[in-house]
């Protein structure tokens, strides 16, 4: 048993670690913590805690060695297999049964160390859902305070001995072997998110379906355990599950968690009703009078916030919406179900104004950010103007707890200001118009005299123009008659062309085989329905394509020489090729392809006509015909 001066020195050491490096070990069990610090002190040959504080100040590299000693990273894949079997057979099916087919699944591995338990969760979910569903729906958040362990976990690379808890099938299915190390598959690794998180100081991850924290709570004292479990209760969805290590029990926390399988250390969340109940739970160690006063005080705060005349929302440091008053809910069409969601997922985070960057600015500058005259069109006929105040909420020590955003409706003042500006503008315009009118009156008389003379001249011009218009009217009537004659001729030729096209389509549809017409560049100009049925390629997909580049069941490459010969040879020569092909149904067929030159009115070869027919089985041949 240590003496009081030594206890004071040890507490001074813990405060030094918290103040200089941000690690708060004051909530850990003193006996185990002191034992591990003493072990490290023996390795550097130091006797007292005060001397060790001096040693840390002189040798800052010692911090990493001390933290590695204090932060015990003992983990493995599927540690305690029977407990993981229960998670696989009972817990995961229950979680999935409560969700829609596409609803996301969120899991949190707290105190993940080098990542084995996080990847164990990934393997279980991938086996249960299938790899595709896993990538689309699952997010696994793995956290720890040890950055060195997190860096190892992010690499997802393990030696063969570290995979002892996995079967051979699981290793081959989920790992790649590279340089004698096994690396977790990258496409599944993207669903596992690692980050530093202090269970004592940092806000918890929210809306979690399954929270795994195994053999971590046992290192904390009872008071700190109570704080962490309160955060875990907040992190879980209603009826979410908490999976602890075999050395941990929750016999004194029945108000926050109820046992599901005590042997496997699986517990379910006891839902909390409201903020007043949560604060009462935090103060459960106090007397009845303290709880009553706290409950009354919280009701007063809630009522004051809820009935405030200004729309106001509260966002915590993790970016989640924590509270919104009645006016805010009406203004932004929110409900109580939106409380707890990530603020960035809500429409109000970017409409009527981008608030996410303002929150980051408020955090970094530690001051209130004011936005003036923000315009928001609620409906097509209704526009409001607001002043927005983004104020960081900070406690003692300049630690940011969250953000308060207040929306002040200044539409009435904006309208008054606009009306005043509009009135001033109208007054200035009226004065300018009055001066202009006087000047115009002075010149109008002179203009009227000039206008009278111009009107007399204009009258003579109009008489001449009227005679010209009559002549033009007769010319237009003659041109109109000629256009009507041309239009009738065009209609007659259009009908003849339509009949010819219909006749050609009838011929193409009546042919037994597929017909393809190409130009001299082998670009397809006609692709009939038989060709579509034979190769499964729609006319709109084939037209304009190079016939030899089509990816169909016909080996067009074997037909390159015959078709070139047909286009460049005699006008009366056709070529016939018998090829083995695969039709659109995937059936092997024998196809006879006949290429005939396409002749224009000047007896020039302008393309080719390909006739494709199924034939009896035979060997591929190429035959020219006259």
C-alpha positions in Angstrom: 0.0 0.0 0.0 1.4 3.4 -1.0 1.8 6.3 1.4 -0.1 9.6 0.9 3.0 11.6 -0.4 3.5 8.9 -3.1 -0.2 9.2 -4.0 0.1 12.9 -4.5 3.2 12.5 -6.6 1.4 9.9 -8.8 -1.6 12.2 -9.2 0.8 15.0 -10.2 2.2 12.6 -12.9 -1.2 11.9 -14.2 -2.1 15.6 -14.4 1.2 16.2 -16.2 0.3 13.6 -18.8 -3.2 15.2 -19.3 -1.8 18.7 -19.5 1.2 18.1 -21.8 -0.1 15.3 -24.1 -3.9 15.3 -23.7 -4.1 11.8 -22.3 -6.5 11.6 -19.3 -5.6 8.6 -17.1 -7.3 10.0 -14.0 -10.3 7.7 -14.6 -8.2 4.5 -14.7 -7.9 2.1 -11.7 -5.0 3.4 -9.6 -3.7 -0.1 -8.6 -3.1 -1.4 -12.2 -2.1 2.0 -13.5 0.5 2.5 -10.8 1.8 -1.0 -11.3 2.4 -0.4 -15.0 4.0 3.0 -14.4 6.4 1.5 -11.9 7.3 -1.2 -14.4 8.3 1.5 -16.9 10.2 3.5 -14.2 12.2 0.4 -13.4 13.2 0.1 -17.0 14.7 3.6 -17.0 16.1 3.2 -13.4 14.0 5.9 -11.7 12.7 5.6 -8.1 10.0 8.2 -7.5 7.1 9.6 -9.5 8.3 13.2 -9.2 11.7 12.2 -10.7 9.9 10.5 -13.5 8.0 13.8 -14.3 11.4 15.5 -14.5 12.6 12.7 -16.8 9.6 13.1 -19.1 10.3 16.8 -19.4 13.9 16.2 -20.4 13.2 13.2 -22.6 9.9 13.8 -24.5 10.5 10.5 -26.5 9.7 8.7 -23.3 6.0 9.5 -23.6 5.6 7.0 -26.4 7.2 4.2 -24.4 5.1 5.1 -21.4 1.9 5.1 -23.4 2.7 1.8 -25.0 3.1 0.4 -21.5 -0.1 1.9 -20.1 -2.3 1.1 -23.1 -2.7 -2.7 -23.1 -3.4 -3.8 -26.7 -4.4 -7.5 -26.3 -6.8 -8.7 -28.9 -7.3 -11.4 -31.6 -9.8 -12.6 -34.2 -12.9 -14.2 -32.8 -11.6 -14.0 -29.2 -14.0 -16.1 -27.1 -15.5 -18.1 -30.0 -18.7 -19.1 -28.2 -19.6 -15.5 -27.6 -19.0 -14.6 -31.2 -21.1 -17.6 -32.3 -23.9 -16.1 -30.3 -23.5 -12.8 -32.0 -23.6 -14.6 -35.4 -26.6 -16.8 -34.6 -28.8 -14.5 -32.5 -27.8 -10.9 -32.3 -27.1 -10.1 -36.0 -30.3 -11.8 -37.3 -32.3 -9.8 -34.7 -30.6 -6.5 -35.8 -31.3 -7.3 -39.5 -34.9 -8.2 -38.8 -35.6 -4.7 -37.5 -34.3 -3.0 -40.6 -35.5 -2.4 -44.2 -33.5 -4.2 -46.9 -31.5 -1.1 -47.8 -31.3 0.6 -44.4 -27.7 1.2 -43.2 -26.1 -0.9 -40.4 -23.8 0.9 -38.0 -21.4 -0.8 -35.6 -18.8 0.6 -33.2 -15.7 -1.2 -31.9 -14.5 0.8 -29.0 -11.0 0.2 -27.8 -10.2 -1.7 -31.0 -6.4 -1.8 -30.5 -4.8 -3.3 -33.6 -8.2 -3.9 -35.3 -8.8 -7.6 -35.1 -12.2 -7.3 -33.5 -13.3 -4.6 -36.0 -12.3 -6.9 -38.9 -14.0 -9.8 -37.0 -17.3 -7.8 -37.2 -16.6 -7.2 -40.9 -16.2 -10.9 -41.6 -19.4 -11.8 -39.7 -21.5 -9.2 -41.5 -20.0 -10.1 -45.0 -20.8 -13.8 -44.4 -24.3 -12.9 -43.2 -25.3 -10.3 -45.8 -23.1 -11.2 -48.7 -20.2 -9.0 -49.9 -22.3 -6.7 -52.1 -24.9 -5.9 -49.4 -22.0 -5.5 -46.9 -20.4 -2.8 -49.1 -23.6 -0.9 -49.6 -25.1 -1.0 -46.1 -22.4 -1.6 -43.4 -20.3 1.1 -41.6 -18.0 -0.1 -38.8 -16.4 2.6 -36.7 -13.3 1.4 -34.8 -11.7 3.7 -32.2 -8.9 3.8 -29.7 -6.7 6.3 -27.9 -3.5 4.6 -29.1 -2.4 6.2 -32.4 0.3 3.6 -32.9 -2.2 0.8 -32.6 -4.6 2.6 -34.9 -1.9 2.9 -37.6 -1.3 -0.8 -37.4 -5.1 -1.4 -37.6 -5.4 0.8 -40.7 -2.8 -1.2 -42.5 -5.0 -4.4 -42.0 -1.9 -6.5 -42.4 -1.3 -9.5 -40.1 1.2 -12.3 -39.6 -0.1 -15.9 -40.0 0.1 -16.5 -36.2 -2.3 -13.6 -35.7 -5.0 -15.3 -37.8 -5.3 -18.3 -35.4 -8.9 -17.6 -34.7 -10.0 -17.8 -38.4 -10.8 -20.8 -40.5 -8.9 -21.6 -43.7 -12.0 -20.7 -45.8 -12.2 -17.3 -44.0 -8.5 -16.6 -44.6 -8.8 -17.4 -48.3 -12.0 -15.5 -48.7 -11.2 -12.3 -46.8 -7.3 -11.9 -47.0 -4.6 -11.6 -49.6 -1.2 -13.1 -49.0 1.7 -10.6 -49.8 5.3 -10.9 -48.5 4.3 -13.5 -45.9 1.7 -11.2 -44.5 -2.1 -11.4 -44.8 -3.9 -8.2 -45.8 -7.7 -7.7 -45.4 -9.5 -7.2 -48.8 -9.5 -3.6 -49.8 -13.1 -3.5 -51.0 -14.3 -4.6 -47.6 -11.7 -2.5 -45.7 -13.4 0.7 -47.0 -16.4 0.0 -44.8 -14.2 0.0 -41.6 -13.4 3.5 -40.4 -10.6 4.0 -37.8 -10.2 7.1 -35.7 -8.8 8.3 -32.4 -11.4 8.5 -29.7 -11.2 9.0 -25.9 -14.1 7.2 -24.2 -13.9 9.6 -21.3 -13.6 13.0 -23.1 -15.0 12.6 -26.6 -18.6 12.6 -27.7 -19.8 9.1 -28.6 -20.7 7.9 -32.1 -24.5 7.9 -32.5 -27.2 5.6 -33.9 -25.2 2.4 -33.4 -26.8 -1.0 -33.8 -24.1 -3.0 -32.1 -21.3 -1.6 -29.8 -18.4 -3.9 -29.1 -16.1 -2.9 -26.1 -14.4 -6.0 -24.8 -12.1 -6.0 -21.8 -11.7 -2.2 -21.9 -14.0 -1.0 -19.1 -12.2 -3.2 -16.5 -9.2 -0.7 -16.6 -11.4 2.2 -15.4 -12.7 3.0 -11.9 -16.4 2.7 -11.0 -17.1 6.4 -11.5 -15.5 6.5 -15.0 -17.2 3.3 -15.9 -20.5 4.9 -15.1 -19.7 7.9 -17.3 -18.7 5.7 -20.2 -21.7 3.4 -20.0 -24.0 6.5 -20.0 -22.3 7.6 -23.2 -22.7 4.0 -24.6 -26.4 4.2 -23.8 -26.7 7.4 -25.7 -24.7 6.0 -28.7 -26.9 3.0 -29.2 -30.2 3.0 -31.0 -33.2 1.9 -29.0 -32.9 -1.8 -28.3 -29.3 -1.7 -29.6 -26.8 -4.3 -28.3 -23.6 -3.9 -26.2 -21.0 -6.7 -26.4 -18.5 -6.7 -23.5 -15.5 -8.9 -22.5 -15.8 -11.9 -20.3 -14.2 -10.0 -17.4 -16.9 -7.3 -17.4 -20.4 -7.3 -15.8 -23.2 -4.6 -15.6 -24.9 -5.8 -12.5 -25.3 -2.2 -11.1 -26.4 -0.6 -14.4 -29.8 -2.0 -14.9 -31.3 1.4 -15.6 -29.2 1.7 -18.8 -28.6 -1.9 -20.0 -30.5 -5.2 -19.5 -28.8 -8.6 -20.0 -29.6 -10.5 -23.1 -27.1 -13.3 -22.6 -25.1 -12.9 -19.4 -22.7 -15.8 -20.2 -21.7 -14.2 -23.5 -21.8 -10.7 -22.0 -24.4 -9.4 -24.4 -26.7 -6.6 -23.2 -29.4 -4.5 -24.8 -30.0 -0.8 -24.3 -32.8 0.4 -22.0 -34.3 3.3 -24.0 -34.4 6.7 -22.4 -37.4 8.9 -22.8 -36.1 12.4 -22.7 -33.3 14.8 -21.6 -34.7 15.1 -18.1 -34.5 11.4 -17.6 -31.0 11.3 -18.9 -29.8 14.0 -16.5 -31.6 12.2 -13.6 -29.6 9.1 -14.5 -26.3 11.0 -14.6 -27.1 12.3 -11.1 -28.3 9.0 -9.7 -25.6 9.0 -7.1 -27.2 12.0 -5.4 -30.2 12.1 -3.0 -33.8 12.5 -3.8 -33.8 16.2 -3.2 -30.9 16.7 -5.6 -32.6 14.7 -8.3 -35.8 16.7 -7.8 -34.0 20.1 -8.0 -32.1 19.0 -11.1 -35.3 17.7 -12.7 -37.1 21.0 -12.1 -34.2 23.0 -13.3 -34.0 20.9 -16.5 -37.7 21.4 -17.1 -37.3 25.1 -16.8 -34.4 25.1 -19.2 -36.3 22.9 -21.7 -39.4 25.1 -21.5 -37.4 28.3 -21.9 -35.6 26.9 -24.9 -38.7 25.3 -26.5 -40.9 28.4 -26.3 -38.2 31.0 -27.3 -39.3 33.6 -29.8 -36.3 32.9 -32.1 -35.6 29.7 -34.1 -32.7 28.0 -32.5 -30.8 24.7 -32.8 -28.0 23.0 -30.8 -25.3 20.9 -32.5 -22.8 18.9 -30.5 -19.0 18.7 -31.3 -19.5 15.4 -33.2 -21.8 17.2 -35.7 -25.1 15.8 -34.5 -28.3 17.7 -34.0 -29.0 17.7 -30.3 -31.9 20.0 -29.8 -34.3 22.3 -31.8 -37.0 24.5 -30.4 -40.6 24.7 -31.6 -40.1 27.7 -33.8 -37.1 26.0 -35.4 -39.0 22.9 -36.1 -41.8 24.9 -37.8 -39.4 27.0 -39.8 -37.3 24.1 -41.1 -40.0 21.4 -41.2 -38.1 19.3 -38.6 -39.5 16.7 -36.2 -38.3 15.2 -33.0 -37.1 12.2 -35.0 -34.5 14.4 -36.6 -32.8 15.0 -33.3 -29.7 12.8 -33.2 -29.1 12.9 -36.9 -25.9 14.3 -38.4 -26.4 18.0 -39.1 -24.7 17.6 -42.5 -27.5 15.2 -43.6 -30.2 17.8 -43.0 -31.3 20.2 -45.7 -31.0 23.1 -43.4 -27.2 22.6 -43.2 -26.9 24.2 -46.7 -30.3 25.9 -47.2 -31.0 28.8 -47.0 -27.2 29.3 -46.4 -24.1 27.1 -46.1 -23.8 26.6 -42.4 -21.2 23.8 -42.2 -18.3 26.0 -43.1 -19.6 28.7 -40.6 -19.5 26.1 -37.8 -15.9 25.1 -38.7 -15.0 28.8 -38.7 -16.7 29.4 -35.3 -14.8 26.4 -33.9 -11.4 27.4 -35.3 -11.7 31.2 -34.4 -13.6 30.6 -31.1 -16.0 33.4 -31.8 -19.6 34.0 -33.0 -20.1 34.2 -36.7 -22.8 36.6 -37.9 -24.5 36.3 -41.3 -26.7 39.3 -42.3 -29.7 39.5 -44.6 -29.8 35.8 -45.5 -32.5 35.4 -48.2 -34.7 32.3 -48.1 -37.6 31.7 -50.5 -40.0 29.5 -48.5 -42.6 29.3 -51.2 -42.6 30.7 -54.8 -44.5 33.8 -53.5 -43.0 34.1 -50.0 -39.4 35.2 -49.2 -38.0 35.9 -45.7 -34.8 37.5 -44.6 -32.8 36.3 -41.6 -29.8 37.2 -39.5 -28.0 34.0 -38.5 -25.7 33.7 -35.5 -23.4 30.7 -35.2 -22.0 30.7 -31.7 -19.6 28.1 -30.3 -20.5 26.6 -26.9 -17.4 26.4 -24.8 -16.8 25.3 -21.2 -14.0 26.2 -18.9 -10.6 25.6 -20.5 -11.8 26.8 -23.9 -13.1 23.3 -24.8 -15.8 23.3 -27.5 -18.9 21.4 -26.5 -21.0 22.2 -29.6 -22.6 25.0 -31.5 -25.8 27.2 -31.0 -27.3 28.5 -34.2 -30.0 31.2 -33.9 -32.2 32.4 -36.8 -33.6 36.0 -36.4 -36.4 36.9 -38.8 -35.6 40.5 -40.1 -38.0 40.4 -43.0 -40.1 43.3 -41.6 -37.1 45.5 -41.1 -35.7 44.5 -44.5 -39.0 45.4 -46.1 -39.0 48.8 -44.3 -35.5 49.5 -45.4 -36.3 48.5 -49.0 -39.4 50.8 -48.9 -37.3 53.7 -47.6 -34.7 53.2 -50.2 -37.4 52.9 -52.9 -39.0 56.1 -51.7 -35.7 58.0 -51.8 -35.1 56.8 -55.3 -38.6 57.8 -56.4 -38.1 61.3 -54.9 -34.8 61.7 -56.8 -36.3 60.5 -60.0 -39.3 62.8 -59.7 -37.0 65.8 -59.3 -34.9 64.8 -62.3 -38.1 64.2 -64.3 -39.4 67.7 -63.4 -36.2 69.3 -64.7 -36.3 67.2 -67.8 -40.0 68.1 -68.4 -39.2 71.8 -68.3 -36.5 71.4 -70.9 -38.7 69.3 -73.0 -41.5 71.9 -73.0 -39.1 74.5 -74.3 -38.0 72.3 -77.2 -41.5 70.9 -78.0 -42.8 74.0 -79.6 -39.8 74.1 -82.0 -40.2 70.4 -82.8 -43.9 70.9 -83.5 -43.1 73.5 -86.1 -40.6 71.3 -87.7 -43.0 68.3 -87.5 -45.6 70.2 -89.5 -43.2 70.7 -92.4 -42.1 67.1 -92.2 -45.8 65.9 -92.3 -46.4 67.7 -95.5 -43.4 66.1 -97.1 -44.4 62.7 -95.7 -47.8 62.9 -97.2 -46.3 63.2 -100.7 -44.0 60.3 -100.0 -46.9 58.1 -98.8 -48.8 58.7 -102.0 -45.7 57.5 -104.0 -45.2 54.5 -101.6 -48.9 53.5 -102.0 -48.4 53.2 -105.8 -45.3 51.1 -105.3 -47.1 48.8 -102.8 -49.9 48.1 -105.3 -47.2 47.1 -107.9 -45.5 44.8 -105.3 -48.8 43.2 -104.4 -49.4 42.1 -108.0 -45.8 40.6 -108.1 -46.4 38.7 -104.8 -49.7 37.2 -106.2 -47.8 35.9 -109.2 -45.0 34.5 -107.0 -47.5 32.8 -104.7 -49.1 31.0 -107.7 -45.7 29.7 -108.8 -44.9 28.5 -105.2 -48.3 26.6 -105.1 -47.3 24.8 -108.3 -43.9 23.9 -106.9 -45.5 22.7 -103.6 -47.9 20.4 -105.4 -45.0 18.9 -107.4 -43.1 18.4 -104.1 -46.1 16.7 -102.5 -46.4 14.4 -105.4 -42.8 13.4 -105.3 -42.9 12.9 -101.5 -45.8 10.5 -101.9 -43.9 8.6 -104.6 -40.8 8.5 -102.2 -43.0 7.2 -99.3 -44.4 4.5 -101.6 -40.9 3.5 -102.7 -39.7 3.4 -99.0 -42.7 1.3 -98.0 -42.1 -1.0 -101.0 -38.4 -1.3 -100.0 -39.3 -2.1 -96.4 -41.8 -4.7 -97.5 -39.1 -6.4 -99.6 -36.6 -6.2 -96.7 -39.1 -7.7 -94.2 -40.1 -10.5 -96.7 -36.6 -11.7 -97.3 -35.8 -14.9 -95.5 -32.3 -14.0 -94.4 -30.8 -11.0 -92.6 -29.9 -8.1 -95.0 -27.2 -5.5 -94.4 -26.3 -2.7 -96.8 -22.9 -1.0 -96.4 -21.2 1.8 -98.3 -17.7 1.6 -99.6 -16.3 2.5 -96.2 -18.2 -0.5 -94.8 -20.5 1.8 -92.7 -23.9 0.2 -92.2 -26.8 1.9 -94.0 -29.5 -0.7 -93.7 -30.0 -3.4 -91.1 -33.3 -5.3 -91.5 -35.4 -7.1 -88.8 -34.1 -10.5 -89.8 -30.6 -9.3 -89.1 -31.8 -8.0 -85.7 -33.4 -11.4 -84.9 -30.3 -13.3 -86.0 -27.7 -11.3 -84.1 -29.7 -9.5 -81.4 -28.5 -6.0 -82.5 -31.1 -3.2 -82.9 -31.1 -1.2 -86.1 -30.4 2.0 -84.2 -27.4 0.4 -82.6 -26.0 -0.9 -85.9 -26.6 2.0 -88.3 -23.4 4.1 -88.9 -21.1 1.4 -87.4 -18.3 -0.3 -89.4 -19.6 -3.8 -90.2 -16.3 -5.4 -89.5 -16.1 -3.8 -86.0 -19.5 -5.2 -84.8 -19.3 -7.4 -81.8 -21.8 -10.1 -82.8 -21.8 -13.8 -83.1 -20.6 -13.6 -86.7 -16.8 -13.7 -87.1 -16.7 -10.7 -89.4 -12.9 -10.7 -89.4 -13.0 -13.8 -91.6 -15.2 -12.0 -94.1 -12.9 -8.9 -94.5 -11.2 -10.2 -97.7 -14.4 -11.3 -99.5 -16.2 -8.1 -98.8 -13.2 -6.0 -99.9 -13.0 -8.0 -103.1 -16.7 -7.5 -103.7 -16.5 -3.7 -103.4 -13.3 -3.5 -105.5 -14.1 -6.2 -108.1 -16.4 -6.5 -111.1 -19.9 -5.2 -110.8 -21.4 -8.6 -111.6 -19.3 -10.6 -109.2 -20.7 -11.7 -105.8 -19.0 -13.7 -103.1 -20.5 -16.3 -100.8 -18.9 -17.3 -97.5 -20.1 -20.1 -95.1 -19.1 -19.3 -91.5 -19.6 -20.9 -88.1 -21.4 -18.3 -85.9 -23.3 -17.9 -82.7 -26.8 -16.4 -82.9 -28.4 -14.0 -80.4 -29.7 -17.0 -78.4 -26.1 -18.3 -77.9 -26.7 -21.2 -80.2 -24.0 -22.3 -82.6 -25.2 -22.1 -86.3 -23.8 -22.3 -89.8 -24.3 -19.0 -91.6 -24.1 -18.4 -95.3 -23.1 -14.8 -96.1 -23.5 -13.6 -99.7 -22.0 -10.2 -100.7 -23.3 -8.5 -103.9 -22.1 -5.1 -105.2 -24.5 -2.2 -104.8 -24.6 -0.2 -108.2 -25.8 3.4 -108.6 -27.3 5.1 -111.6 -23.8 5.7 -113.2 -23.0 1.9 -113.0 -20.5 2.6 -110.2 -20.1 0.3 -107.1 -21.1 2.5 -104.2 -21.4 -0.3 -101.5 -22.4 -3.9 -100.9 -25.5 -5.9 -100.0 -24.9 -8.7 -97.5 -27.4 -11.5 -97.2 -27.0 -13.7 -94.1 -28.9 -17.0 -93.9 -28.7 -20.0 -91.6 -27.6 -23.2 -93.5 -26.9 -26.8 -92.8 -23.7 -27.6 -90.9 -20.7 -27.5 -93.1 -17.1 -26.4 -93.1 -16.3 -22.6 -93.6 -15.8 -21.8 -97.3 -15.4 -18.8 -99.6 -16.7 -18.9 -103.2 -16.9 -16.1 -105.8 -19.8 -16.2 -108.2 -20.4 -14.5 -111.5 
